[in-house]
Amino acid sequence: MTRPIDVVVIGGGVAGLVAARECAQVGLAVTVIETTDAVGGPVAGHVLDGLTLDSGAESFAVRGGTVASFIEDLGLTDQVVAPNVAGAWLHLPALKQADAAMSVPLPKAGVLGIPGSPLSDDVRRVIGWKGSLRAYADRLMPVLTIGREHSLGDLVKKRMGQRVLDRLVEPVASGVYTTSAVDLEIDVVAPGLNRALTTAGSLSGAVSALRAGAPAGSNVGGLLGGMASLPAAIVAALQRHDVAILTGTTATALARSGTDDAPTWSVTVTRQADAAPTDPAAERTTSTLTARYLIIATQGAQALRLVNPLGDQFDALAELDWPAPTAVTLTTLVLDAPALDAHPRGTGVLVSADAPDVTAKALTHVTAKWAWVAEAAGPGRHVVRLSYGRAGQPNPTDDLSDKELQALALHDASALLGVPLAAAAVRAFARTEWRDALSPATLGAPERAQQVREAVAATPAIEITGAWLAGTGLASVIPHALEAGDRIRHAALGLTITGPDE
Ligand SMILES: Cc1cc2nc3c(=O)[nH]c(=O)nc-3n(C[C@H](O)[C@H](O)[C@H](O)COP(=O)(O)OP(=O)(O)OC[C@H]3O[C@@H](n4cnc5c(N)ncnc54)[C@H](O)[C@@H]3O)c2cc1C
């Protein structure tokens, strides 16, 4: 006889997999459903010119230590690697000539580009004396202690001036979050900065305090063989616990029956015929899964659509000002380019939206950043990855054929690395589209997440998790999903212990 399902997890990204593991570890029968044909979402890999590479996320932030301890729990600690300490560069309009661009190293002692030492040489190279002196005025201004700042960009501009915002913070914000700093919520993207600002009495003081309090070493880590090892290791753990993972399966509707103390969830799912799993035109079968508990770990729009009919508490959520996810196009080039052995721009380049000569928003020199990739590639062979797409703007690659995009990527890589790269240098090219994957941490995110939490708390036996609530990035997603899974397993164990059938 088939074992009844205790928990259905909708969405097989990292959040869904992590929450599923929390439940499965205590013996609950868990089923994960995932609409695409692979789990892991943008934590994925591909093989190009014989090299195994990341095709989405390539690292994790070490802040908080949660990702590292989760990785340890999975037995992957031996695979954790740190990137090259050389750091990234900035590509900006020149300070004096309006139509020229310049490349400079990103100053070291900062947080999201905000300088801890506004007068230091590396900061002055980016914003000039005028910009540095304006930024230094932050040290002399009083701090408003009533209320707190929300917009990262507004705070930076107010305290340190336009040049710091445009030339240091915006390129980092758009490189990491694809969003303008003005639209980013400080408490999500720089946890602790507001508090440190009040204590230190200045923004640069707050930045220095945050950096002093951070653990020594790199603030990001990666995994040997690529970040896709992470979802693969979670899947292996889930398989050991007999978790069913149904890919190519979409949750289309939810219903709840039973009592608040003993609810039953019915999840309507459609599944592509096994004979043609990737053919969208193929016939789909519809069935219903029932379970005592439900974890929704899809992207925001899908989650809101699913919960909307469940009760009044969810009605207002759809009306909130949810940001649309940003579509990101990644291009990966494998190149024969011995001139890149010298790592001319450190580990990569963050590009100002005002740069006159480049369309990409960021470039990662993968073989400069990760020693394990360089070793696999050998001398003279290089991997560079360029990303395209900024929040609130049409993606500039939308109308480009693969051939046109390859030419654009090669042009941008030449300009950003300062090394002419000919078409004949290209050994392999890949285009990866992440259309619905990046939920920006925009203004009002904590308040919106709080409203979702309240609606969830008013509904027994359900949890919702994922980057759209937790904040983008594994360091936010994994702790949020662990907590969601933990609440469900506590509720389930409570029922098991006190329920009438036990
Ligand atoms: C290009 C790119 C690079 C990134 N780089 C980094 C990085 O270097 N470091 C870092 O920490 N973070 C990075 N991120 C962010 C990080 O990858 C995400 O924050 C994280 O993977 C989100 O996980 P999630 O489970 O919340 O969402 P997702 O991975 O999006 O998972 C949601 C899942 O739900 C599925 N789904 C949706 N609707 C349904 C349905 N109705 N039925 C069934 N399944 C459904 C989706 O197919 C998807 O698999 C990057 C993101 C992108 C796009």
The ligand as an SDF file (V2000), in Angstrom:
LIG
                    3D

 53 58  0  0  0  0  0  0  0  0999 V2000
   21.4850   34.4260  -12.7110 C   0  0  0  0  0  0  0  0  0  0  0  0
   21.4010   34.3050  -11.2210 C   0  0  0  0  0  0  0  0  0  0  0  0
   22.5690   34.2890  -10.4710 C   0  0  0  0  0  0  0  0  0  0  0  0
   22.5040   34.1840   -9.0880 C   0  0  0  0  0  0  0  0  0  0  0  0
   23.6660   34.1570   -8.3710 N   0  0  0  0  0  0  0  0  0  0  0  0
   23.6190   33.9510   -7.0440 C   0  0  0  0  0  0  0  0  0  0  0  0
   24.8150   33.7660   -6.2970 C   0  0  0  0  0  0  0  0  0  0  0  0
   25.9260   33.7610   -6.8500 O   0  0  0  0  0  0  0  0  0  0  0  0
   24.7030   33.5830   -4.9580 N   0  0  0  0  0  0  0  0  0  0  0  0
   23.4880   33.5230   -4.3230 C   0  0  0  0  0  0  0  0  0  0  0  0
   23.4420   33.3370   -3.1030 O   0  0  0  0  0  0  0  0  0  0  0  0
   22.3360   33.6830   -5.0130 N   0  0  0  0  0  0  0  0  0  0  0  0
   22.3730   33.8750   -6.3500 C   0  0  0  0  0  0  0  0  0  0  0  0
   21.2160   34.0040   -7.0590 N   0  0  0  0  0  0  0  0  0  0  0  0
   19.9440   33.9790   -6.3260 C   0  0  0  0  0  0  0  0  0  0  0  0
   19.5810   32.5660   -5.8610 C   0  0  0  0  0  0  0  0  0  0  0  0
   19.9040   31.6460   -6.8750 O   0  0  0  0  0  0  0  0  0  0  0  0
   18.1010   32.5500   -5.5400 C   0  0  0  0  0  0  0  0  0  0  0  0
   17.8310   33.5190   -4.5360 O   0  0  0  0  0  0  0  0  0  0  0  0
   17.6260   31.1840   -5.0210 C   0  0  0  0  0  0  0  0  0  0  0  0
   18.1370   30.1130   -5.8000 O   0  0  0  0  0  0  0  0  0  0  0  0
   16.1050   31.1680   -5.0190 C   0  0  0  0  0  0  0  0  0  0  0  0
   15.6410   29.9120   -4.5710 O   0  0  0  0  0  0  0  0  0  0  0  0
   14.0800   29.6630   -4.3840 P   0  0  0  0  0  0  0  0  0  0  0  0
   13.9240   28.2280   -4.0490 O   0  0  0  0  0  0  0  0  0  0  0  0
   13.4850   30.6650   -3.4830 O   0  0  0  0  0  0  0  0  0  0  0  0
   13.4340   29.9740   -5.8280 O   0  0  0  0  0  0  0  0  0  0  0  0
   13.5440   29.1710   -7.1780 P   0  0  0  0  0  0  0  0  0  0  0  0
   14.8490   28.5160   -7.3110 O   0  0  0  0  0  0  0  0  0  0  0  0
   13.0860   30.0990   -8.2360 O   0  0  0  0  0  0  0  0  0  0  0  0
   12.4830   27.9830   -6.9820 O   0  0  0  0  0  0  0  0  0  0  0  0
   11.1040   28.0780   -7.2200 C   0  0  0  0  0  0  0  0  0  0  0  0
   10.7130   26.8010   -7.9520 C   0  0  0  0  0  0  0  0  0  0  0  0
    9.3010   26.6750   -8.0140 O   0  0  0  0  0  0  0  0  0  0  0  0
    8.9770   26.0870   -9.2490 C   0  0  0  0  0  0  0  0  0  0  0  0
    7.5610   26.3440   -9.4990 N   0  0  0  0  0  0  0  0  0  0  0  0
    6.9780   27.5460   -9.7700 C   0  0  0  0  0  0  0  0  0  0  0  0
    5.6450   27.4010   -9.9000 N   0  0  0  0  0  0  0  0  0  0  0  0
    5.3820   26.0800   -9.6910 C   0  0  0  0  0  0  0  0  0  0  0  0
    4.1690   25.3270   -9.6750 C   0  0  0  0  0  0  0  0  0  0  0  0
    2.9800   25.9000   -9.8820 N   0  0  0  0  0  0  0  0  0  0  0  0
    4.2390   23.9910   -9.4480 N   0  0  0  0  0  0  0  0  0  0  0  0
    5.4520   23.3900   -9.2280 C   0  0  0  0  0  0  0  0  0  0  0  0
    6.6240   24.0700   -9.2250 N   0  0  0  0  0  0  0  0  0  0  0  0
    6.5860   25.4040   -9.4400 C   0  0  0  0  0  0  0  0  0  0  0  0
    9.9320   26.7740  -10.2040 C   0  0  0  0  0  0  0  0  0  0  0  0
   10.0660   26.0850  -11.4190 O   0  0  0  0  0  0  0  0  0  0  0  0
   11.2100   26.8070   -9.3920 C   0  0  0  0  0  0  0  0  0  0  0  0
   12.0390   25.6830   -9.6070 O   0  0  0  0  0  0  0  0  0  0  0  0
   21.2440   34.1010   -8.4440 C   0  0  0  0  0  0  0  0  0  0  0  0
   20.0740   34.1150   -9.2010 C   0  0  0  0  0  0  0  0  0  0  0  0
   20.1370   34.2080  -10.5740 C   0  0  0  0  0  0  0  0  0  0  0  0
   18.8830   34.2190  -11.3720 C   0  0  0  0  0  0  0  0  0  0  0  0
  1  2  1  0
  2  3  1  0
  2 52  2  0
  3  4  2  0
  4  5  1  0
  4 50  1  0
  5  6  2  0
  6  7  1  0
  6 13  1  0
  7  8  2  0
  7  9  1  0
  9 10  1  0
 10 11  2  0
 10 12  1  0
 12 13  2  0
 13 14  1  0
 14 15  1  0
 14 50  1  0
 15 16  1  0
 16 17  1  0
 16 18  1  0
 18 19  1  0
 18 20  1  0
 20 21  1  0
 20 22  1  0
 22 23  1  0
 23 24  1  0
 24 25  2  0
 24 26  1  0
 24 27  1  0
 27 28  1  0
 28 29  2  0
 28 30  1  0
 28 31  1  0
 31 32  1  0
 32 33  1  0
 33 34  1  0
 33 48  1  0
 34 35  1  0
 35 36  1  0
 35 46  1  0
 36 37  1  0
 36 45  1  0
 37 38  2  0
 38 39  1  0
 39 40  1  0
 39 45  2  0
 40 41  1  0
 40 42  2  0
 42 43  1  0
 43 44  2  0
 44 45  1  0
 46 47  1  0
 46 48  1  0
 48 49  1  0
 50 51  2  0
 51 52  1  0
 52 53  1  0
M  END
$$$$
